[in-house]
């Protein structure tokens, strides 16, 4: 793996986008759109699901957690599988499973079956997400062409998340089943188009065998980590069950590292983490998504529980942020070409910190345009800068046969960061819950959670700033790459 370029790319002639390239990108964007749509739509429908299927609050929580468990727990395996078995094949099979699970979720009449369908959808998304990202990075040449493609691709995720909130408010009025069924026809259309448009990819050759022990241990450790974090707010962070689970995760991860260091064909080549840019991208992804998920959780409670807004009203309040991301999709790639990923990530995190901090001004009678809207616009601008730049930084300089692996690693950082920091924010708010739940007391209990969210974004900013060192003259360095007879020496700028 060559060291990822975090400085502006050298000017190059604009490559022409053929209709087939556009078609390929649209298919991949559709899958990413569905992943984000599915995550945001289900939350608003939970009360209706609980009433119809007579589910308890804990059972309803598993409708969300089941998806997160399948998604976050299997991403590492999904990314490496795409490299070994072929990105196109893995993507299309997983997309077909996603469509069938969506259909099942809309037709079931019991809670356990619904939770099972959600787990299967999360599992399939764990294969489509890294496979789709690696198809982009191996189809579009590194530089302006790939930067533009990734900016559009990541924008579709933000757009899907924003539209999911609005669509769920509308569809749930008719039936919660429509929120489960909606992704099925979209996935089937994308599947048919993908069979025609996606470039064929060969299986990796000379991969030194399959890392079965690493796959089993790595998957088990991620599943247990996500499960522990999701359950911790309910059973207690200091409970024996939670502490023993975290201890088991630490043991499994230690064994996983030892196995990967000795494996001839590892699930994750640990050499990729020798790059400072790669580490900053992974940690930045955790801080970015973790802070935003925590913020959305608190703001949704604030708007619906304290202000009495409807689900649709709440979704529309978030819409300016999503709209700002959507309209910027064609511009971010050229901005990355000019300023480099590291500067854009730092600028985005700075905007995010200010946006979260401004939201601390909210009261029980806020003026939306003066109090809430500025935060939404700043956070939308931050998402438009940070998310595409993180994807570009993580995948730049990575050899084609390892793109799936790195894509899976990045998506794992996103999902694990979201699960961990949401659980932390929830624990902080719960700890400060008032004995006498007056509206003002409840609002005051939310503020420490907002401070934590702001602190997470600030940590992401500080991590990013460590990469903005004074530029030094070019020099030859040995870079982390796949094992080869000789280490390649290339000029690297940071």
C-alpha positions as CSV (number, residue, x, y, z in Angstrom):
1,X,0.0,0.0,0.0
2,X,1.4,3.4,-0.9
3,X,1.0,6.2,1.5
4,X,-2.4,7.9,0.9
5,X,-2.1,11.4,-0.6
6,X,-3.5,13.9,1.7
7,X,-2.2,16.9,-0.2
8,X,-3.9,18.4,-3.3
9,X,-3.6,16.2,-6.4
10,X,-1.5,17.4,-9.3
11,X,-3.5,18.8,-12.1
12,X,-4.5,16.3,-14.8
13,X,-6.7,16.3,-17.8
14,X,-10.3,15.8,-17.1
15,X,-11.4,12.3,-17.9
16,X,-14.6,11.8,-19.9
17,X,-17.4,10.0,-18.1
18,X,-19.0,7.5,-20.4
19,X,-22.7,6.5,-20.0
20,X,-21.5,3.1,-18.7
21,X,-19.4,4.8,-16.0
22,X,-22.4,6.9,-14.9
23,X,-24.6,3.8,-14.9
24,X,-22.1,1.9,-12.7
25,X,-22.0,4.8,-10.3
26,X,-25.8,5.1,-10.1
27,X,-26.1,1.4,-9.3
28,X,-23.6,1.7,-6.5
29,X,-25.2,4.9,-5.2
30,X,-28.6,3.2,-5.1
31,X,-27.2,0.5,-2.8
32,X,-25.6,3.1,-0.5
33,X,-28.8,5.2,-0.6
34,X,-30.8,2.1,0.5
35,X,-28.4,1.3,3.4
36,X,-28.8,4.9,4.8
37,X,-32.5,5.0,4.0
38,X,-33.2,1.8,5.9
39,X,-31.3,3.0,9.0
40,X,-33.3,6.2,9.3
41,X,-36.7,5.0,8.2
42,X,-37.2,2.4,10.9
43,X,-36.9,4.7,13.9
44,X,-40.0,6.7,13.3
45,X,-42.0,3.5,12.6
46,X,-41.2,1.8,15.9
47,X,-44.2,3.0,17.9
48,X,-46.6,1.7,15.2
49,X,-44.7,-1.6,15.0
50,X,-44.9,-2.1,18.8
51,X,-48.6,-1.4,18.8
52,X,-49.4,-3.7,15.9
53,X,-47.1,-6.7,16.9
54,X,-47.5,-6.1,20.6
55,X,-43.8,-5.8,21.3
56,X,-42.1,-4.5,24.4
57,X,-39.7,-1.6,24.4
58,X,-36.7,-4.0,24.7
59,X,-38.0,-6.0,21.7
60,X,-38.4,-2.8,19.7
61,X,-34.8,-1.8,20.4
62,X,-33.7,-5.1,18.8
63,X,-35.4,-4.1,15.5
64,X,-32.7,-1.3,15.3
65,X,-29.9,-3.2,17.1
66,X,-30.4,-6.3,15.0
67,X,-29.5,-4.4,11.8
68,X,-26.5,-2.7,13.6
69,X,-25.3,-6.1,14.8
70,X,-25.3,-7.7,11.4
71,X,-23.9,-4.7,9.7
72,X,-21.1,-3.7,12.1
73,X,-20.2,-7.2,13.0
74,X,-19.5,-8.6,9.5
75,X,-18.0,-5.6,7.7
76,X,-14.4,-6.8,8.0
77,X,-15.4,-10.2,6.6
78,X,-17.5,-8.5,3.9
79,X,-14.6,-6.3,2.7
80,X,-12.1,-9.1,2.4
81,X,-14.6,-11.5,0.8
82,X,-15.1,-8.9,-2.0
83,X,-11.4,-8.9,-2.7
84,X,-11.1,-12.7,-2.7
85,X,-14.3,-13.8,-4.4
86,X,-14.9,-10.9,-6.8
87,X,-16.4,-7.5,-6.0
88,X,-19.2,-7.7,-8.6
89,X,-20.3,-11.1,-7.6
90,X,-20.3,-10.3,-3.9
91,X,-22.1,-7.0,-4.4
92,X,-24.9,-8.5,-6.6
93,X,-25.5,-11.5,-4.4
94,X,-25.7,-9.4,-1.2
95,X,-28.0,-6.9,-3.0
96,X,-30.4,-9.7,-3.9
97,X,-30.4,-10.9,-0.3
98,X,-31.1,-7.3,0.9
99,X,-34.2,-7.2,-1.5
100,X,-35.5,-10.5,-0.2
101,X,-35.0,-9.5,3.5
102,X,-36.9,-6.2,2.8
103,X,-39.8,-8.1,1.4
104,X,-39.8,-10.5,4.4
105,X,-39.7,-7.6,6.8
106,X,-42.8,-6.1,5.3
107,X,-44.8,-9.3,5.4
108,X,-44.0,-10.9,8.8
109,X,-46.5,-11.0,11.6
110,X,-44.2,-11.6,14.6
111,X,-41.5,-9.7,16.4
112,X,-38.8,-12.4,16.2
113,X,-39.2,-12.8,12.4
114,X,-39.0,-9.0,12.0
115,X,-35.8,-8.9,14.1
116,X,-34.4,-11.8,12.0
117,X,-35.1,-10.0,8.8
118,X,-33.4,-6.8,10.1
119,X,-30.3,-8.9,11.0
120,X,-30.2,-10.4,7.5
121,X,-30.5,-6.9,6.0
122,X,-27.6,-5.7,8.1
123,X,-25.6,-8.7,7.2
124,X,-26.2,-8.1,3.4
125,X,-25.3,-4.4,3.8
126,X,-22.0,-5.5,5.4
127,X,-21.1,-7.0,2.1
128,X,-22.7,-4.4,-0.3
129,X,-21.1,-1.4,1.4
130,X,-17.4,-2.4,1.2
131,X,-17.9,-4.2,-2.2
132,X,-19.5,-1.1,-3.6
133,X,-16.9,1.3,-2.4
134,X,-14.1,-1.0,-3.7
135,X,-15.8,-1.2,-7.1
136,X,-15.7,2.6,-7.3
137,X,-12.0,2.8,-6.2
138,X,-11.0,0.2,-8.7
139,X,-13.1,1.5,-11.6
140,X,-12.4,5.2,-11.3
141,X,-8.8,6.3,-11.5
142,X,-7.2,7.8,-8.4
143,X,-7.3,11.6,-8.6
144,X,-10.0,14.0,-9.8
145,X,-12.1,11.2,-11.4
146,X,-12.3,9.1,-8.3
147,X,-12.7,12.1,-6.0
148,X,-15.8,13.2,-7.9
149,X,-17.2,9.7,-7.9
150,X,-16.7,9.3,-4.2
151,X,-18.2,12.7,-3.4
152,X,-21.4,11.8,-5.3
153,X,-21.4,8.3,-3.7
154,X,-21.1,9.6,-0.2
155,X,-23.6,12.3,-0.8
156,X,-26.2,9.6,-1.7
157,X,-25.7,8.2,1.8
158,X,-26.4,11.5,3.4
159,X,-29.4,12.1,1.1
160,X,-30.8,8.6,1.9
161,X,-30.5,9.3,5.6
162,X,-32.3,12.6,5.3
163,X,-35.0,11.3,3.0
164,X,-35.6,8.3,5.2
165,X,-36.7,10.5,8.0
166,X,-39.2,12.3,5.8
167,X,-40.4,9.2,4.0
168,X,-40.9,7.3,7.2
169,X,-43.1,10.1,8.6
170,X,-45.3,9.9,5.5
171,X,-45.4,6.1,5.0
172,X,-46.0,5.3,8.6
173,X,-49.2,7.3,8.4
174,X,-50.5,4.6,6.1
175,X,-48.7,1.5,7.4
176,X,-45.4,0.8,9.0
177,X,-45.1,-2.2,6.6
178,X,-44.5,0.3,3.8
179,X,-41.3,1.5,5.4
180,X,-40.0,-2.1,5.4
181,X,-41.2,-2.9,1.8
182,X,-40.0,0.3,0.1
183,X,-36.4,-0.8,-0.3
184,X,-37.3,-4.1,-2.0
185,X,-38.3,-2.7,-5.5
186,X,-35.5,-0.2,-5.5
187,X,-33.0,-3.0,-4.7
188,X,-34.4,-5.2,-7.4
189,X,-34.1,-2.5,-10.0
190,X,-30.5,-1.8,-8.9
191,X,-29.8,-5.5,-9.1
192,X,-31.1,-5.9,-12.7
193,X,-29.1,-2.8,-13.7
194,X,-26.0,-4.0,-12.0
195,X,-26.1,-7.3,-13.9
196,X,-25.8,-5.2,-17.1
197,X,-23.5,-2.3,-16.0
198,X,-21.1,-3.4,-13.2
199,X,-17.6,-4.2,-14.5
200,X,-16.6,-7.9,-14.1
201,X,-14.0,-8.4,-11.5
202,X,-11.7,-11.4,-11.2
203,X,-11.1,-13.3,-8.0
204,X,-7.8,-12.4,-6.3
205,X,-5.1,-14.7,-7.5
206,X,-2.1,-15.8,-5.4
207,X,-3.8,-14.7,-2.2
208,X,-2.0,-17.4,-0.1
209,X,-5.2,-19.1,0.9
210,X,-8.2,-18.1,3.0
211,X,-7.7,-16.8,6.5
212,X,-10.5,-18.9,8.1
213,X,-9.3,-18.5,11.7
214,X,-8.9,-14.7,11.3
215,X,-12.4,-14.5,9.7
216,X,-14.0,-16.4,12.6
217,X,-12.2,-14.6,15.4
218,X,-12.5,-11.2,13.7
219,X,-16.2,-11.6,13.1
220,X,-16.8,-12.9,16.6
221,X,-14.9,-10.0,18.2
222,X,-16.9,-7.4,16.2
223,X,-20.2,-9.1,16.8
224,X,-19.5,-9.3,20.6
225,X,-18.2,-5.7,20.7
226,X,-21.3,-4.3,19.0
227,X,-23.6,-6.5,21.1
228,X,-21.9,-5.4,24.3
229,X,-22.1,-1.7,23.5
230,X,-25.8,-1.9,22.4
231,X,-26.8,-3.7,25.6
232,X,-24.6,-1.8,28.0
233,X,-27.1,1.1,28.6
234,X,-29.8,-1.4,29.6
235,X,-27.8,-3.8,31.8
236,X,-25.4,-1.2,33.2
237,X,-21.9,-0.2,32.1
238,X,-20.4,-1.4,35.4
239,X,-22.4,-4.6,35.5
240,X,-20.5,-7.9,35.6
241,X,-22.0,-8.9,32.3
242,X,-20.8,-5.8,30.5
243,X,-17.3,-5.9,32.1
244,X,-16.9,-9.6,31.2
245,X,-18.1,-9.0,27.7
246,X,-15.5,-6.2,27.2
247,X,-12.8,-8.4,28.6
248,X,-13.8,-11.1,26.2
249,X,-13.7,-8.6,23.3
250,X,-10.2,-7.6,24.4
251,X,-9.0,-11.2,24.5
252,X,-10.5,-12.0,21.1
253,X,-9.0,-8.9,19.5
254,X,-5.6,-9.8,20.9
255,X,-5.8,-13.3,19.5
256,X,-7.0,-11.8,16.2
257,X,-3.9,-9.6,15.9
258,X,-1.7,-12.5,16.7
259,X,-3.4,-14.6,14.0
260,X,-3.3,-11.9,11.4
261,X,0.5,-11.3,12.0
262,X,1.2,-15.0,11.3
263,X,-1.3,-15.5,8.5
264,X,-0.1,-15.8,4.9
265,X,-3.3,-14.3,3.6
266,X,-4.7,-12.2,6.5
267,X,-8.3,-10.8,6.8
268,X,-6.7,-7.5,7.6
269,X,-3.1,-6.8,6.6
270,X,-1.9,-4.9,9.7
271,X,0.6,-3.0,7.6
272,X,-2.1,-0.7,6.3
273,X,-2.3,0.8,9.8
274,X,1.4,2.0,9.6
275,X,0.2,4.9,7.6
276,X,-0.7,8.0,9.7
277,X,-3.2,9.1,7.1
278,X,-5.0,5.8,7.3
279,X,-5.2,5.9,11.1
280,X,-6.5,9.5,11.1
281,X,-9.1,8.5,8.5
282,X,-10.3,5.5,10.6
283,X,-10.4,7.5,13.9
284,X,-12.0,10.5,12.1
285,X,-14.7,8.2,10.8
286,X,-15.5,7.0,14.3
287,X,-15.7,10.6,15.7
288,X,-17.6,11.9,12.7
289,X,-20.4,9.3,12.7
290,X,-20.4,8.8,16.5
291,X,-21.0,12.5,17.2
292,X,-23.7,12.9,14.5
293,X,-25.7,9.8,15.6
294,X,-25.5,11.0,19.2
295,X,-26.7,14.5,18.2
296,X,-29.6,13.2,16.1
297,X,-30.7,11.0,18.9
298,X,-30.8,13.8,21.4
299,X,-32.4,16.3,19.0
300,X,-35.1,13.9,18.0
301,X,-36.0,13.4,21.7
302,X,-35.9,17.1,22.3
303,X,-38.2,17.9,19.4
304,X,-40.7,15.2,19.8
305,X,-40.8,14.7,23.6
306,X,-40.3,18.2,24.8
307,X,-41.5,20.4,21.9
308,X,-44.3,18.0,20.9
309,X,-43.4,18.0,17.2
310,X,-44.6,15.2,15.0
311,X,-42.3,12.8,13.3
312,X,-42.7,14.6,10.0
313,X,-42.1,18.0,11.6
314,X,-38.9,16.7,13.2
315,X,-37.7,15.2,9.9
316,X,-38.3,18.5,8.1
317,X,-36.3,20.2,10.8
318,X,-33.3,18.1,9.8
319,X,-33.9,18.5,6.1
320,X,-31.8,21.6,5.5
321,X,-28.7,19.7,6.6
322,X,-29.4,16.9,4.1
323,X,-30.4,19.3,1.4
324,X,-27.1,21.2,1.8
325,X,-25.2,17.9,1.4
326,X,-27.2,16.9,-1.7
327,X,-26.7,20.1,-3.6
328,X,-22.9,20.1,-2.9
329,X,-22.4,16.6,-4.4
330,X,-20.8,17.8,-7.7
331,X,-18.6,20.3,-6.0
332,X,-16.8,18.5,-3.2
333,X,-14.6,16.4,-5.5
334,X,-13.0,19.5,-7.2
335,X,-12.5,21.1,-3.7
336,X,-10.6,18.0,-2.6
337,X,-8.5,18.2,-5.7
338,X,-7.6,21.8,-4.8
339,X,-7.1,21.7,-1.1
340,X,-6.5,18.0,-0.2
341,X,-8.5,15.7,2.1
342,X,-6.8,16.7,5.4
343,X,-7.6,20.4,5.2
344,X,-11.3,19.7,4.3
345,X,-11.7,17.2,7.1
346,X,-10.3,19.7,9.6
347,X,-12.5,22.5,8.3
348,X,-15.5,20.1,8.4
349,X,-14.9,19.1,12.0
350,X,-14.5,22.8,13.0
351,X,-17.9,23.5,11.5
352,X,-19.3,20.5,13.3
353,X,-18.0,21.6,16.6
354,X,-19.5,25.1,16.2
355,X,-22.8,23.7,15.0
356,X,-23.1,21.3,18.0
357,X,-22.0,24.1,20.5
358,X,-24.6,26.5,19.1
359,X,-27.3,24.0,19.7
360,X,-26.7,24.3,23.5
361,X,-28.7,27.5,23.3
362,X,-32.0,25.7,22.7
363,X,-34.9,26.3,25.1
364,X,-38.4,25.1,25.5
365,X,-39.7,27.8,23.2
366,X,-37.0,28.1,20.4
367,X,-37.2,30.2,17.3
368,X,-36.2,27.7,14.6
369,X,-34.7,30.2,12.2
370,X,-32.5,31.8,14.9
371,X,-31.6,28.9,17.1
372,X,-31.9,25.5,15.4
373,X,-31.4,26.3,11.7
374,X,-27.8,27.7,12.1
375,X,-26.8,24.4,13.7
376,X,-28.4,22.3,11.0
377,X,-26.7,24.3,8.2
378,X,-23.3,24.2,9.8
379,X,-23.6,20.4,10.4
380,X,-24.8,19.9,6.8
381,X,-21.8,21.8,5.5
382,X,-19.5,19.7,7.8
383,X,-21.0,16.4,6.5
384,X,-20.5,17.6,2.9
385,X,-16.8,18.2,3.6
386,X,-15.9,15.4,6.0
387,X,-17.6,12.2,4.8
388,X,-16.4,12.2,1.1
389,X,-12.9,13.3,2.2
390,X,-12.6,10.5,4.8
391,X,-13.5,7.9,2.1
392,X,-11.0,9.4,-0.4
393,X,-8.2,9.6,2.2
394,X,-8.8,6.0,3.4
395,X,-8.7,4.5,-0.2
396,X,-6.1,6.6,-1.9
397,X,-2.8,4.9,-2.6
398,X,-4.3,1.4,-1.7
399,X,-3.6,-1.3,-4.2
400,X,-6.6,-2.7,-6.1
401,X,-6.5,-6.1,-4.5
402,X,-6.8,-4.5,-1.0
403,X,-9.5,-2.0,-1.7
404,X,-12.3,-4.2,-0.3
405,X,-10.3,-4.8,2.9
406,X,-9.7,-1.1,3.5
407,X,-13.4,-0.3,2.5
408,X,-14.6,-2.8,5.1
409,X,-12.2,-1.4,7.7
410,X,-13.5,2.2,7.1
411,X,-17.2,1.1,7.3
412,X,-16.4,-0.8,10.4
413,X,-15.0,2.3,12.0
414,X,-18.1,4.2,11.1
415,X,-20.5,1.7,12.5
416,X,-18.5,0.8,15.6
417,X,-18.0,4.6,16.3
418,X,-21.7,5.2,16.0
419,X,-22.6,2.3,18.3
420,X,-20.1,3.2,21.0
421,X,-20.6,6.9,21.1
422,X,-24.4,6.7,21.0
423,X,-24.2,4.3,23.9
424,X,-22.0,6.8,25.8
425,X,-24.3,9.7,25.1
426,X,-27.3,7.7,26.2
427,X,-25.5,6.7,29.4
428,X,-24.7,10.4,30.2
429,X,-28.2,11.5,29.6
430,X,-29.7,8.6,31.6
431,X,-27.3,9.3,34.5
432,X,-28.5,12.9,34.7
433,X,-32.2,12.0,34.3
434,X,-34.2,14.1,36.9
435,X,-36.3,12.5,39.6
436,X,-39.1,14.9,38.9
437,X,-39.3,15.0,35.1
438,X,-40.4,18.6,34.5
439,X,-39.8,19.7,30.8
440,X,-37.0,22.1,31.9
441,X,-35.4,19.4,34.0
442,X,-35.4,17.0,31.1
443,X,-33.9,19.6,28.8
444,X,-31.2,20.3,31.4
445,X,-30.4,16.5,31.5
446,X,-29.9,16.6,27.7
447,X,-27.2,19.3,27.8
448,X,-24.4,17.1,29.2
449,X,-25.1,14.7,26.3
450,X,-24.8,17.6,23.8
451,X,-21.5,18.6,25.5
452,X,-20.2,15.0,25.1
453,X,-21.3,15.1,21.4
454,X,-19.4,18.4,21.0
455,X,-16.3,16.9,22.7
456,X,-16.3,13.9,20.3
457,X,-16.3,16.2,17.3
458,X,-13.6,18.3,18.9
459,X,-11.5,15.1,19.4
460,X,-12.0,14.4,15.7
461,X,-10.7,17.9,14.9
462,X,-7.6,17.5,17.1
463,X,-6.8,14.1,15.5
464,X,-7.1,15.6,12.1
465,X,-4.9,18.6,13.0
466,X,-2.0,16.2,13.7
467,X,-1.8,15.6,10.0
468,X,-1.5,19.3,9.1
469,X,2.2,19.5,9.7
470,X,4.5,22.0,8.1
471,X,5.1,20.8,4.5
472,X,8.6,19.4,4.1
473,X,10.6,18.8,0.9
474,X,9.9,15.5,-0.9
475,X,12.0,12.6,0.2
476,X,12.2,8.9,-0.5
477,X,10.6,6.7,2.2
478,X,9.7,3.1,2.5
479,X,6.0,2.9,2.5
480,X,3.7,0.2,3.9
481,X,2.5,-2.1,1.1
482,X,1.7,-5.7,0.4
483,X,4.6,-8.1,0.9
484,X,6.9,-8.1,-2.1
485,X,10.4,-9.0,-2.9
486,X,11.6,-5.4,-2.4
487,X,10.1,-2.5,-0.5
488,X,9.2,0.3,-3.0
489,X,10.7,3.7,-2.4
490,X,8.4,6.5,-3.7
491,X,8.3,10.3,-3.0
492,X,5.5,11.1,-0.5
493,X,4.1,14.4,0.6
494,X,2.2,14.8,3.8
